């Protein structure tokens, strides 16, 4: 029997990236999630350019490391 439901393939690393975003949203208690997500991904893009050799898991892990007392998105 063939199922009529399509299966979506999740791109590698998407779950890790979304977990990182979710964590940052909760940590900042952001009221405007869309605006915060845009800022978060802009900062992540710059960070990735400077750390191109990192895989997604380590990229997000290092991106979430505080700089002094603060995170990049605060």
Secondary structure, 3 states (H helix, E strand, C coil): CCCCCCCCCCCCCHHHHHHHHHHHHHHHCCCCHHHHHHHHHHHHHHHHHHCCCCCHHHHHHHHCCCECCECCCC
